[in-house]
Amino acid sequence: MARRQSPVITFEVTTETVKRGDVVVIGGYWFEIADLIVLPGQAKRLCFSSGESLTLHPRTRLTVQRLLRDR
């Protein structure tokens, strides 16, 4: 039986809506968010599975991709 692919959606996130597992494309490279650390002033540090990190300011919006999982 063929495995069904989960649909992927692309949208903007903020520090309030970003999740582990989201994928951010920066400079043509894909970075999957492995962990989120809450920082002072409602900022968040996005820790990527590759070891890099990015600090997201509360007023910044990022475009991410997220898999829609079956419920």
Predicted model as a PDB file, atoms N, CA, C, CB and O in Angstrom, pLDDT in the B-factor column:
MODEL        1                                                                  
ATOM      1  N   MET A   1       0.835  -1.174   0.000  1.00 51.00           N  
ATOM      2  CA  MET A   1       0.000   0.000   0.000  1.00 51.00           C  
ATOM      3  C   MET A   1       0.885   1.244   0.000  1.00 51.00           C  
ATOM      4  CB  MET A   1      -0.953  -0.006   1.211  1.00 51.00           C  
ATOM      5  O   MET A   1       1.820   1.332   0.796  1.00 51.00           O  
ATOM      6  N   ALA A   2       0.614   2.180  -0.856  1.00 55.00           N  
ATOM      7  CA  ALA A   2       1.410   3.402  -0.948  1.00 55.00           C  
ATOM      8  C   ALA A   2       1.144   4.292   0.255  1.00 55.00           C  
ATOM      9  CB  ALA A   2       1.102   4.158  -2.254  1.00 55.00           C  
ATOM     10  O   ALA A   2       0.012   4.416   0.724  1.00 55.00           O  
ATOM     11  N   ARG A   3       2.218   4.910   0.744  1.00 56.00           N  
ATOM     12  CA  ARG A   3       2.095   5.816   1.884  1.00 56.00           C  
ATOM     13  C   ARG A   3       1.590   7.166   1.422  1.00 56.00           C  
ATOM     14  CB  ARG A   3       3.438   5.968   2.611  1.00 56.00           C  
ATOM     15  O   ARG A   3       2.109   7.731   0.460  1.00 56.00           O  
ATOM     16  N   ARG A   4       0.584   7.685   2.101  1.00 57.00           N  
ATOM     17  CA  ARG A   4       0.002   8.969   1.727  1.00 57.00           C  
ATOM     18  C   ARG A   4       0.848  10.104   2.288  1.00 57.00           C  
ATOM     19  CB  ARG A   4      -1.454   9.079   2.229  1.00 57.00           C  
ATOM     20  O   ARG A   4       1.224  10.072   3.460  1.00 57.00           O  
ATOM     21  N   GLN A   5       1.148  11.095   1.480  1.00 66.00           N  
ATOM     22  CA  GLN A   5       1.920  12.248   1.915  1.00 66.00           C  
ATOM     23  C   GLN A   5       1.021  13.225   2.644  1.00 66.00           C  
ATOM     24  CB  GLN A   5       2.603  12.930   0.724  1.00 66.00           C  
ATOM     25  O   GLN A   5      -0.094  13.501   2.201  1.00 66.00           O  
ATOM     26  N   SER A   6       1.505  13.753   3.770  1.00 69.00           N  
ATOM     27  CA  SER A   6       0.755  14.774   4.485  1.00 69.00           C  
ATOM     28  C   SER A   6       0.887  16.091   3.737  1.00 69.00           C  
ATOM     29  CB  SER A   6       1.252  14.913   5.948  1.00 69.00           C  
ATOM     30  O   SER A   6       1.967  16.410   3.238  1.00 69.00           O  
ATOM     31  N   PRO A   7      -0.191  16.861   3.649  1.00 86.00           N  
ATOM     32  CA  PRO A   7      -0.097  18.154   2.975  1.00 86.00           C  
ATOM     33  C   PRO A   7       0.748  19.128   3.791  1.00 86.00           C  
ATOM     34  CB  PRO A   7      -1.497  18.739   2.736  1.00 86.00           C  
ATOM     35  O   PRO A   7       0.781  19.071   5.020  1.00 86.00           O  
ATOM     36  N   VAL A   8       1.426  20.016   3.083  1.00 84.00           N  
ATOM     37  CA  VAL A   8       2.266  21.036   3.704  1.00 84.00           C  
ATOM     38  C   VAL A   8       1.608  22.390   3.460  1.00 84.00           C  
ATOM     39  CB  VAL A   8       3.734  21.002   3.134  1.00 84.00           C  
ATOM     40  O   VAL A   8       1.168  22.690   2.351  1.00 84.00           O  
ATOM     41  N   ILE A   9       1.548  23.207   4.518  1.00 88.00           N  
ATOM     42  CA  ILE A   9       1.026  24.556   4.348  1.00 88.00           C  
ATOM     43  C   ILE A   9       2.152  25.546   4.625  1.00 88.00           C  
ATOM     44  CB  ILE A   9      -0.195  24.815   5.287  1.00 88.00           C  
ATOM     45  O   ILE A   9       3.045  25.278   5.428  1.00 88.00           O  
ATOM     46  N   THR A  10       2.099  26.679   3.957  1.00 91.00           N  
ATOM     47  CA  THR A  10       3.079  27.754   4.134  1.00 91.00           C  
ATOM     48  C   THR A  10       2.332  28.973   4.649  1.00 91.00           C  
ATOM     49  CB  THR A  10       3.842  28.077   2.792  1.00 91.00           C  
ATOM     50  O   THR A  10       1.309  29.371   4.092  1.00 91.00           O  
ATOM     51  N   PHE A  11       2.856  29.563   5.723  1.00 89.00           N  
ATOM     52  CA  PHE A  11       2.206  30.736   6.304  1.00 89.00           C  
ATOM     53  C   PHE A  11       3.190  31.479   7.200  1.00 89.00           C  
ATOM     54  CB  PHE A  11       0.944  30.328   7.104  1.00 89.00           C  
ATOM     55  O   PHE A  11       4.307  31.014   7.428  1.00 89.00           O  
ATOM     56  N   GLU A  12       2.768  32.640   7.707  1.00 94.00           N  
ATOM     57  CA  GLU A  12       3.607  33.449   8.585  1.00 94.00           C  
ATOM     58  C   GLU A  12       3.355  33.090  10.040  1.00 94.00           C  
ATOM     59  CB  GLU A  12       3.352  34.943   8.354  1.00 94.00           C  
ATOM     60  O   GLU A  12       2.228  32.803  10.441  1.00 94.00           O  
ATOM     61  N   VAL A  13       4.447  33.113  10.834  1.00 94.00           N  
ATOM     62  CA  VAL A  13       4.336  32.884  12.268  1.00 94.00           C  
ATOM     63  C   VAL A  13       4.985  34.035  13.018  1.00 94.00           C  
ATOM     64  CB  VAL A  13       4.985  31.541  12.665  1.00 94.00           C  
ATOM     65  O   VAL A  13       5.780  34.795  12.464  1.00 94.00           O  
ATOM     66  N   THR A  14       4.627  34.145  14.288  1.00 95.00           N  
ATOM     67  CA  THR A  14       5.242  35.092  15.210  1.00 95.00           C  
ATOM     68  C   THR A  14       5.759  34.278  16.396  1.00 95.00           C  
ATOM     69  CB  THR A  14       4.220  36.216  15.669  1.00 95.00           C  
ATOM     70  O   THR A  14       5.691  33.049  16.392  1.00 95.00           O  
ATOM     71  N   THR A  15       6.277  34.973  17.410  1.00 95.00           N  
ATOM     72  CA  THR A  15       6.737  34.252  18.604  1.00 95.00           C  
ATOM     73  C   THR A  15       5.594  33.516  19.293  1.00 95.00           C  
ATOM     74  CB  THR A  15       7.393  35.221  19.586  1.00 95.00           C  
ATOM     75  O   THR A  15       5.830  32.547  20.015  1.00 95.00           O  
ATOM     76  N   GLU A  16       4.365  33.963  19.080  1.00 95.00           N  
ATOM     77  CA  GLU A  16       3.217  33.318  19.716  1.00 95.00           C  
ATOM     78  C   GLU A  16       2.746  32.065  18.981  1.00 95.00           C  
ATOM     79  CB  GLU A  16       2.080  34.295  19.813  1.00 95.00           C  
ATOM     80  O   GLU A  16       2.127  31.192  19.591  1.00 95.00           O  
ATOM     81  N   THR A  17       3.030  31.963  17.681  1.00 94.00           N  
ATOM     82  CA  THR A  17       2.460  30.861  16.891  1.00 94.00           C  
ATOM     83  C   THR A  17       3.495  29.870  16.353  1.00 94.00           C  
ATOM     84  CB  THR A  17       1.688  31.426  15.740  1.00 94.00           C  
ATOM     85  O   THR A  17       3.116  28.833  15.808  1.00 94.00           O  
ATOM     86  N   VAL A  18       4.778  30.159  16.491  1.00 95.00           N  
ATOM     87  CA  VAL A  18       5.813  29.253  15.987  1.00 95.00           C  
ATOM     88  C   VAL A  18       5.813  27.978  16.826  1.00 95.00           C  
ATOM     89  CB  VAL A  18       7.218  29.934  16.015  1.00 95.00           C  
ATOM     90  O   VAL A  18       5.546  28.018  18.027  1.00 95.00           O  
ATOM     91  N   LYS A  19       6.120  26.827  16.176  1.00 94.00           N  
ATOM     92  CA  LYS A  19       6.097  25.527  16.853  1.00 94.00           C  
ATOM     93  C   LYS A  19       7.340  24.719  16.506  1.00 94.00           C  
ATOM     94  CB  LYS A  19       4.829  24.739  16.472  1.00 94.00           C  
ATOM     95  O   LYS A  19       7.991  24.946  15.486  1.00 94.00           O  
ATOM     96  N   ARG A  20       7.648  23.773  17.382  1.00 95.00           N  
ATOM     97  CA  ARG A  20       8.686  22.784  17.049  1.00 95.00           C  
ATOM     98  C   ARG A  20       8.219  22.025  15.813  1.00 95.00           C  
ATOM     99  CB  ARG A  20       8.962  21.795  18.257  1.00 95.00           C  
ATOM    100  O   ARG A  20       7.033  21.735  15.662  1.00 95.00           O  
ATOM    101  N   GLY A  21       9.154  21.709  14.938  1.00 93.00           N  
ATOM    102  CA  GLY A  21       8.821  20.980  13.720  1.00 93.00           C  
ATOM    103  C   GLY A  21       8.558  21.876  12.530  1.00 93.00           C  
ATOM    104  O   GLY A  21       8.585  21.407  11.392  1.00 93.00           O  
ATOM    105  N   ASP A  22       8.300  23.176  12.765  1.00 94.00           N  
ATOM    106  CA  ASP A  22       8.154  24.106  11.641  1.00 94.00           C  
ATOM    107  C   ASP A  22       9.473  24.180  10.878  1.00 94.00           C  
ATOM    108  CB  ASP A  22       7.723  25.524  12.138  1.00 94.00           C  
ATOM    109  O   ASP A  22      10.542  23.979  11.454  1.00 94.00           O  
ATOM    110  N   VAL A  23       9.395  24.463   9.604  1.00 94.00           N  
ATOM    111  CA  VAL A  23      10.586  24.564   8.760  1.00 94.00           C  
ATOM    112  C   VAL A  23      10.683  25.985   8.222  1.00 94.00           C  
ATOM    113  CB  VAL A  23      10.541  23.527   7.590  1.00 94.00           C  
ATOM    114  O   VAL A  23       9.736  26.513   7.640  1.00 94.00           O  
ATOM    115  N   VAL A  24      11.860  26.600   8.431  1.00 92.00           N  
ATOM    116  CA  VAL A  24      12.136  27.952   7.969  1.00 92.00           C  
ATOM    117  C   VAL A  24      13.163  27.854   6.841  1.00 92.00           C  
ATOM    118  CB  VAL A  24      12.652  28.868   9.141  1.00 92.00           C  
ATOM    119  O   VAL A  24      14.130  27.100   6.951  1.00 92.00           O  
ATOM    120  N   VAL A  25      12.962  28.605   5.765  1.00 89.00           N  
ATOM    121  CA  VAL A  25      13.940  28.644   4.676  1.00 89.00           C  
ATOM    122  C   VAL A  25      14.690  29.965   4.781  1.00 89.00           C  
ATOM    123  CB  VAL A  25      13.251  28.488   3.266  1.00 89.00           C  
ATOM    124  O   VAL A  25      14.093  31.038   4.689  1.00 89.00           O  
ATOM    125  N   ILE A  26      16.010  29.875   4.974  1.00 88.00           N  
ATOM    126  CA  ILE A  26      16.862  31.057   5.091  1.00 88.00           C  
ATOM    127  C   ILE A  26      17.986  30.922   4.078  1.00 88.00           C  
ATOM    128  CB  ILE A  26      17.426  31.221   6.546  1.00 88.00           C  
ATOM    129  O   ILE A  26      18.772  29.975   4.132  1.00 88.00           O  
ATOM    130  N   GLY A  27      18.061  31.867   3.159  1.00 89.00           N  
ATOM    131  CA  GLY A  27      19.115  31.831   2.145  1.00 89.00           C  
ATOM    132  C   GLY A  27      19.091  30.576   1.301  1.00 89.00           C  
ATOM    133  O   GLY A  27      20.135  30.106   0.847  1.00 89.00           O  
ATOM    134  N   GLY A  28      17.893  30.026   1.085  1.00 88.00           N  
ATOM    135  CA  GLY A  28      17.765  28.825   0.265  1.00 88.00           C  
ATOM    136  C   GLY A  28      18.012  27.530   1.018  1.00 88.00           C  
ATOM    137  O   GLY A  28      17.926  26.452   0.429  1.00 88.00           O  
ATOM    138  N   TYR A  29      18.319  27.610   2.321  1.00 91.00           N  
ATOM    139  CA  TYR A  29      18.557  26.421   3.136  1.00 91.00           C  
ATOM    140  C   TYR A  29      17.367  26.185   4.060  1.00 91.00           C  
ATOM    141  CB  TYR A  29      19.865  26.566   3.956  1.00 91.00           C  
ATOM    142  O   TYR A  29      16.771  27.129   4.579  1.00 91.00           O  
ATOM    143  N   TRP A  30      17.035  24.918   4.257  1.00 92.00           N  
ATOM    144  CA  TRP A  30      15.895  24.531   5.091  1.00 92.00           C  
ATOM    145  C   TRP A  30      16.378  24.280   6.509  1.00 92.00           C  
ATOM    146  CB  TRP A  30      15.184  23.271   4.523  1.00 92.00           C  
ATOM    147  O   TRP A  30      17.366  23.574   6.714  1.00 92.00           O  
ATOM    148  N   PHE A  31      15.690  24.854   7.491  1.00 94.00           N  
ATOM    149  CA  PHE A  31      16.028  24.673   8.888  1.00 94.00           C  
ATOM    150  C   PHE A  31      14.781  24.234   9.649  1.00 94.00           C  
ATOM    151  CB  PHE A  31      16.618  25.974   9.489  1.00 94.00           C  
ATOM    152  O   PHE A  31      13.787  24.959   9.696  1.00 94.00           O  
ATOM    153  N   GLU A  32      14.840  23.045  10.244  1.00 95.00           N  
ATOM    154  CA  GLU A  32      13.724  22.547  11.041  1.00 95.00           C  
ATOM    155  C   GLU A  32      13.916  22.968  12.491  1.00 95.00           C  
ATOM    156  CB  GLU A  32      13.602  21.004  10.928  1.00 95.00           C  
ATOM    157  O   GLU A  32      15.000  22.800  13.048  1.00 95.00           O  
ATOM    158  N   ILE A  33      12.871  23.512  13.102  1.00 96.00           N  
ATOM    159  CA  ILE A  33      12.945  23.968  14.482  1.00 96.00           C  
ATOM    160  C   ILE A  33      12.851  22.760  15.407  1.00 96.00           C  
ATOM    161  CB  ILE A  33      11.821  24.994  14.793  1.00 96.00           C  
ATOM    162  O   ILE A  33      11.845  22.051  15.429  1.00 96.00           O  
ATOM    163  N   ALA A  34      13.933  22.539  16.180  1.00 97.00           N  
ATOM    164  CA  ALA A  34      13.990  21.406  17.094  1.00 97.00           C  
ATOM    165  C   ALA A  34      13.582  21.799  18.511  1.00 97.00           C  
ATOM    166  CB  ALA A  34      15.386  20.813  17.104  1.00 97.00           C  
ATOM    167  O   ALA A  34      13.070  20.972  19.264  1.00 97.00           O  
ATOM    168  N   ASP A  35      13.811  23.070  18.875  1.00 98.00           N  
ATOM    169  CA  ASP A  35      13.492  23.520  20.222  1.00 98.00           C  
ATOM    170  C   ASP A  35      13.240  25.018  20.216  1.00 98.00           C  
ATOM    171  CB  ASP A  35      14.626  23.165  21.203  1.00 98.00           C  
ATOM    172  O   ASP A  35      13.734  25.737  19.347  1.00 98.00           O  
ATOM    173  N   LEU A  36      12.474  25.480  21.181  1.00 97.00           N  
ATOM    174  CA  LEU A  36      12.167  26.901  21.342  1.00 97.00           C  
ATOM    175  C   LEU A  36      12.517  27.303  22.768  1.00 97.00           C  
ATOM    176  CB  LEU A  36      10.658  27.203  21.024  1.00 97.00           C  
ATOM    177  O   LEU A  36      12.142  26.618  23.720  1.00 97.00           O  
ATOM    178  N   ILE A  37      13.234  28.411  22.918  1.00 97.00           N  
ATOM    179  CA  ILE A  37      13.594  28.919  24.240  1.00 97.00           C  
ATOM    180  C   ILE A  37      12.971  30.294  24.392  1.00 97.00           C  
ATOM    181  CB  ILE A  37      15.150  28.975  24.437  1.00 97.00           C  
ATOM    182  O   ILE A  37      13.189  31.175  23.560  1.00 97.00           O  
ATOM    183  N   VAL A  38      12.196  30.481  25.455  1.00 97.00           N  
ATOM    184  CA  VAL A  38      11.560  31.774  25.722  1.00 97.00           C  
ATOM    185  C   VAL A  38      12.610  32.705  26.320  1.00 97.00           C  
ATOM    186  CB  VAL A  38      10.326  31.620  26.686  1.00 97.00           C  
ATOM    187  O   VAL A  38      13.305  32.347  27.270  1.00 97.00           O  
ATOM    188  N   LEU A  39      12.714  33.909  25.749  1.00 97.00           N  
ATOM    189  CA  LEU A  39      13.672  34.917  26.194  1.00 97.00           C  
ATOM    190  C   LEU A  39      12.932  36.110  26.791  1.00 97.00           C  
ATOM    191  CB  LEU A  39      14.576  35.370  25.022  1.00 97.00           C  
ATOM    192  O   LEU A  39      11.722  36.246  26.604  1.00 97.00           O  
ATOM    193  N   PRO A  40      13.647  36.973  27.507  1.00 95.00           N  
ATOM    194  CA  PRO A  40      13.005  38.179  28.049  1.00 95.00           C  
ATOM    195  C   PRO A  40      12.394  39.030  26.938  1.00 95.00           C  
ATOM    196  CB  PRO A  40      14.020  39.012  28.846  1.00 95.00           C  
ATOM    197  O   PRO A  40      12.881  39.030  25.808  1.00 95.00           O  
ATOM    198  N   GLY A  41      11.337  39.748  27.264  1.00 95.00           N  
ATOM    199  CA  GLY A  41      10.707  40.631  26.288  1.00 95.00           C  
ATOM    200  C   GLY A  41       9.874  39.909  25.251  1.00 95.00           C  
ATOM    201  O   GLY A  41       9.627  40.459  24.178  1.00 95.00           O  
ATOM    202  N   GLN A  42       9.431  38.685  25.538  1.00 94.00           N  
ATOM    203  CA  GLN A  42       8.589  37.884  24.650  1.00 94.00           C  
ATOM    204  C   GLN A  42       9.296  37.421  23.376  1.00 94.00           C  
ATOM    205  CB  GLN A  42       7.373  38.670  24.277  1.00 94.00           C  
ATOM    206  O   GLN A  42       8.638  36.991  22.429  1.00 94.00           O  
ATOM    207  N   ALA A  43      10.614  37.505  23.341  1.00 97.00           N  
ATOM    208  CA  ALA A  43      11.368  36.962  22.205  1.00 97.00           C  
ATOM    209  C   ALA A  43      11.513  35.454  22.388  1.00 97.00           C  
ATOM    210  CB  ALA A  43      12.775  37.646  22.078  1.00 97.00           C  
ATOM    211  O   ALA A  43      11.322  34.936  23.489  1.00 97.00           O  
ATOM    212  N   LYS A  44      11.851  34.752  21.307  1.00 97.00           N  
ATOM    213  CA  LYS A  44      12.118  33.313  21.373  1.00 97.00           C  
ATOM    214  C   LYS A  44      13.362  32.999  20.565  1.00 97.00           C  
ATOM    215  CB  LYS A  44      10.907  32.492  20.854  1.00 97.00           C  
ATOM    216  O   LYS A  44      13.592  33.566  19.497  1.00 97.00           O  
ATOM    217  N   ARG A  45      14.163  32.081  21.099  1.00 98.00           N  
ATOM    218  CA  ARG A  45      15.303  31.574  20.346  1.00 98.00           C  
ATOM    219  C   ARG A  45      14.863  30.290  19.688  1.00 98.00           C  
ATOM    220  CB  ARG A  45      16.558  31.349  21.258  1.00 98.00           C  
ATOM    221  O   ARG A  45      14.441  29.343  20.352  1.00 98.00           O  
ATOM    222  N   LEU A  46      14.967  30.268  18.367  1.00 97.00           N  
ATOM    223  CA  LEU A  46      14.639  29.074  17.593  1.00 97.00           C  
ATOM    224  C   LEU A  46      15.914  28.254  17.464  1.00 97.00           C  
ATOM    225  CB  LEU A  46      14.042  29.440  16.179  1.00 97.00           C  
ATOM    226  O   LEU A  46      16.894  28.723  16.883  1.00 97.00           O  
ATOM    227  N   CYS A  47      15.915  27.056  17.989  1.00 98.00           N  
ATOM    228  CA  CYS A  47      17.071  26.162  17.895  1.00 98.00           C  
ATOM    229  C   CYS A  47      16.766  25.140  16.802  1.00 98.00           C  
ATOM    230  CB  CYS A  47      17.380  25.453  19.281  1.00 98.00           C  
ATOM    231  O   CYS A  47      15.807  24.373  16.896  1.00 98.00           O  
ATOM    232  N   PHE A  48      17.593  25.147  15.778  1.00 97.00           N  
ATOM    233  CA  PHE A  48      17.363  24.276  14.630  1.00 97.00           C  
ATOM    234  C   PHE A  48      18.025  22.925  14.832  1.00 97.00           C  
ATOM    235  CB  PHE A  48      17.880  24.927  13.353  1.00 97.00           C  
ATOM    236  O   PHE A  48      18.988  22.814  15.590  1.00 97.00           O  
ATOM    237  N   SER A  49      17.527  21.913  14.170  1.00 96.00           N  
ATOM    238  CA  SER A  49      18.068  20.559  14.292  1.00 96.00           C  
ATOM    239  C   SER A  49      19.509  20.467  13.807  1.00 96.00           C  
ATOM    240  CB  SER A  49      17.206  19.585  13.515  1.00 96.00           C  
ATOM    241  O   SER A  49      20.221  19.525  14.157  1.00 96.00           O  
ATOM    242  N   SER A  50      19.945  21.434  13.005  1.00 96.00           N  
ATOM    243  CA  SER A  50      21.317  21.449  12.494  1.00 96.00           C  
ATOM    244  C   SER A  50      22.309  22.049  13.483  1.00 96.00           C  
ATOM    245  CB  SER A  50      21.373  22.218  11.197  1.00 96.00           C  
ATOM    246  O   SER A  50      23.517  21.995  13.251  1.00 96.00           O  
ATOM    247  N   GLY A  51      21.816  22.627  14.592  1.00 97.00           N  
ATOM    248  CA  GLY A  51      22.702  23.217  15.589  1.00 97.00           C  
ATOM    249  C   GLY A  51      22.698  24.737  15.586  1.00 97.00           C  
ATOM    250  O   GLY A  51      23.074  25.353  16.584  1.00 97.00           O  
ATOM    251  N   GLU A  52      22.281  25.356  14.485  1.00 96.00           N  
ATOM    252  CA  GLU A  52      22.203  26.815  14.433  1.00 96.00           C  
ATOM    253  C   GLU A  52      21.007  27.296  15.242  1.00 96.00           C  
ATOM    254  CB  GLU A  52      22.104  27.311  12.972  1.00 96.00           C  
ATOM    255  O   GLU A  52      20.125  26.517  15.603  1.00 96.00           O  
ATOM    256  N   SER A  53      20.997  28.600  15.519  1.00 96.00           N  
ATOM    257  CA  SER A  53      19.847  29.183  16.208  1.00 96.00           C  
ATOM    258  C   SER A  53      19.569  30.570  15.649  1.00 96.00           C  
ATOM    259  CB  SER A  53      20.090  29.251  17.735  1.00 96.00           C  
ATOM    260  O   SER A  53      20.421  31.180  15.003  1.00 96.00           O  
ATOM    261  N   LEU A  54      18.362  31.052  15.911  1.00 96.00           N  
ATOM    262  CA  LEU A  54      17.917  32.355  15.446  1.00 96.00           C  
ATOM    263  C   LEU A  54      17.007  32.930  16.517  1.00 96.00           C  
ATOM    264  CB  LEU A  54      17.188  32.261  14.061  1.00 96.00           C  
ATOM    265  O   LEU A  54      16.119  32.240  17.017  1.00 96.00           O  
ATOM    266  N   THR A  55      17.226  34.203  16.875  1.00 96.00           N  
ATOM    267  CA  THR A  55      16.355  34.849  17.846  1.00 96.00           C  
ATOM    268  C   THR A  55      15.246  35.571  17.111  1.00 96.00           C  
ATOM    269  CB  THR A  55      17.145  35.827  18.745  1.00 96.00           C  
ATOM    270  O   THR A  55      15.501  36.382  16.221  1.00 96.00           O  
ATOM    271  N   LEU A  56      14.018  35.272  17.486  1.00 96.00           N  
ATOM    272  CA  LEU A  56      12.836  35.848  16.859  1.00 96.00           C  
ATOM    273  C   LEU A  56      12.269  36.919  17.781  1.00 96.00           C  
ATOM    274  CB  LEU A  56      11.771  34.754  16.550  1.00 96.00           C  
ATOM    275  O   LEU A  56      11.847  36.622  18.898  1.00 96.00           O  
ATOM    276  N   HIS A  57      12.260  38.160  17.313  1.00 96.00           N  
ATOM    277  CA  HIS A  57      11.720  39.290  18.055  1.00 96.00           C  
ATOM    278  C   HIS A  57      10.200  39.211  18.016  1.00 96.00           C  
ATOM    279  CB  HIS A  57      12.227  40.646  17.471  1.00 96.00           C  
ATOM    280  O   HIS A  57       9.648  38.707  17.038  1.00 96.00           O  
ATOM    281  N   PRO A  58       9.502  39.692  19.048  1.00 94.00           N  
ATOM    282  CA  PRO A  58       8.037  39.573  19.073  1.00 94.00           C  
ATOM    283  C   PRO A  58       7.311  40.244  17.911  1.00 94.00           C  
ATOM    284  CB  PRO A  58       7.526  40.144  20.339  1.00 94.00           C  
ATOM    285  O   PRO A  58       6.194  39.847  17.579  1.00 94.00           O  
ATOM    286  N   ARG A  59       7.912  41.243  17.292  1.00 94.00           N  
ATOM    287  CA  ARG A  59       7.242  41.922  16.172  1.00 94.00           C  
ATOM    288  C   ARG A  59       7.659  41.382  14.811  1.00 94.00           C  
ATOM    289  CB  ARG A  59       7.526  43.403  16.225  1.00 94.00           C  
ATOM    290  O   ARG A  59       7.180  41.855  13.781  1.00 94.00           O  
ATOM    291  N   THR A  60       8.544  40.400  14.803  1.00 94.00           N  
ATOM    292  CA  THR A  60       9.012  39.815  13.550  1.00 94.00           C  
ATOM    293  C   THR A  60       8.074  38.705  13.099  1.00 94.00           C  
ATOM    294  CB  THR A  60      10.443  39.276  13.703  1.00 94.00           C  
ATOM    295  O   THR A  60       7.538  37.959  13.919  1.00 94.00           O  
ATOM    296  N   ARG A  61       7.883  38.606  11.797  1.00 94.00           N  
ATOM    297  CA  ARG A  61       7.097  37.521  11.204  1.00 94.00           C  
ATOM    298  C   ARG A  61       8.021  36.714  10.297  1.00 94.00           C  
ATOM    299  CB  ARG A  61       5.855  38.077  10.404  1.00 94.00           C  
ATOM    300  O   ARG A  61       8.803  37.270   9.526  1.00 94.00           O  
ATOM    301  N   LEU A  62       7.914  35.405  10.405  1.00 92.00           N  
ATOM    302  CA  LEU A  62       8.682  34.498   9.556  1.00 92.00           C  
ATOM    303  C   LEU A  62       7.717  33.646   8.745  1.00 92.00           C  
ATOM    304  CB  LEU A  62       9.633  33.603  10.402  1.00 92.00           C  
ATOM    305  O   LEU A  62       6.646  33.279   9.229  1.00 92.00           O  
ATOM    306  N   THR A  63       8.092  33.339   7.531  1.00 92.00           N  
ATOM    307  CA  THR A  63       7.323  32.402   6.728  1.00 92.00           C  
ATOM    308  C   THR A  63       7.869  31.008   6.993  1.00 92.00           C  
ATOM    309  CB  THR A  63       7.388  32.760   5.206  1.00 92.00           C  
ATOM    310  O   THR A  63       9.068  30.766   6.860  1.00 92.00           O  
ATOM    311  N   VAL A  64       6.983  30.093   7.369  1.00 93.00           N  
ATOM    312  CA  VAL A  64       7.386  28.719   7.662  1.00 93.00           C  
ATOM    313  C   VAL A  64       6.513  27.747   6.886  1.00 93.00           C  
ATOM    314  CB  VAL A  64       7.299  28.431   9.176  1.00 93.00           C  
ATOM    315  O   VAL A  64       5.479  28.108   6.325  1.00 93.00           O  
ATOM    316  N   GLN A  65       6.964  26.510   6.877  1.00 91.00           N  
ATOM    317  CA  GLN A  65       6.160  25.421   6.326  1.00 91.00           C  
ATOM    318  C   GLN A  65       5.869  24.450   7.449  1.00 91.00           C  
ATOM    319  CB  GLN A  65       6.885  24.708   5.136  1.00 91.00           C  
ATOM    320  O   GLN A  65       6.729  24.175   8.286  1.00 91.00           O  
ATOM    321  N   ARG A  66       4.642  23.929   7.464  1.00 90.00           N  
ATOM    322  CA  ARG A  66       4.233  23.004   8.521  1.00 90.00           C  
ATOM    323  C   ARG A  66       3.458  21.868   7.873  1.00 90.00           C  
ATOM    324  CB  ARG A  66       3.370  23.723   9.617  1.00 90.00           C  
ATOM    325  O   ARG A  66       2.610  22.091   7.009  1.00 90.00           O  
ATOM    326  N   LEU A  67       3.762  20.645   8.302  1.00 81.00           N  
ATOM    327  CA  LEU A  67       3.017  19.469   7.848  1.00 81.00           C  
ATOM    328  C   LEU A  67       1.682  19.418   8.555  1.00 81.00           C  
ATOM    329  CB  LEU A  67       3.814  18.167   8.101  1.00 81.00           C  
ATOM    330  O   LEU A  67       1.611  19.628   9.765  1.00 81.00           O  
ATOM    331  N   LEU A  68       0.635  19.146   7.822  1.00 77.00           N  
ATOM    332  CA  LEU A  68      -0.681  18.905   8.425  1.00 77.00           C  
ATOM    333  C   LEU A  68      -0.755  17.409   8.711  1.00 77.00           C  
ATOM    334  CB  LEU A  68      -1.873  19.382   7.477  1.00 77.00           C  
ATOM    335  O   LEU A  68      -0.748  16.591   7.792  1.00 77.00           O  
ATOM    336  N   ARG A  69      -0.823  17.074   9.947  1.00 67.00           N  
ATOM    337  CA  ARG A  69      -0.834  15.657  10.339  1.00 67.00           C  
ATOM    338  C   ARG A  69      -2.263  15.166  10.460  1.00 67.00           C  
ATOM    339  CB  ARG A  69      -0.080  15.443  11.674  1.00 67.00           C  
ATOM    340  O   ARG A  69      -3.167  15.917  10.825  1.00 67.00           O  
ATOM    341  N   ASP A  70      -2.453  13.892  10.147  1.00 54.00           N  
ATOM    342  CA  ASP A  70      -3.768  13.268  10.312  1.00 54.00           C  
ATOM    343  C   ASP A  70      -4.107  13.210  11.792  1.00 54.00           C  
ATOM    344  CB  ASP A  70      -3.798  11.845   9.684  1.00 54.00           C  
ATOM    345  O   ASP A  70      -3.241  12.983  12.637  1.00 54.00           O  
ATOM    346  N   ARG A  71      -5.373  13.418  12.085  1.00 49.00           N  
ATOM    347  CA  ARG A  71      -5.792  13.371  13.505  1.00 49.00           C  
ATOM    348  C   ARG A  71      -6.429  12.075  13.812  1.00 49.00           C  
ATOM    349  CB  ARG A  71      -6.749  14.498  13.847  1.00 49.00           C  
ATOM    350  O   ARG A  71      -6.846  11.846  14.948  1.00 49.00           O  
TER     351      ARG A  71                                                      
ENDMDL                                                                          
END                                                                             
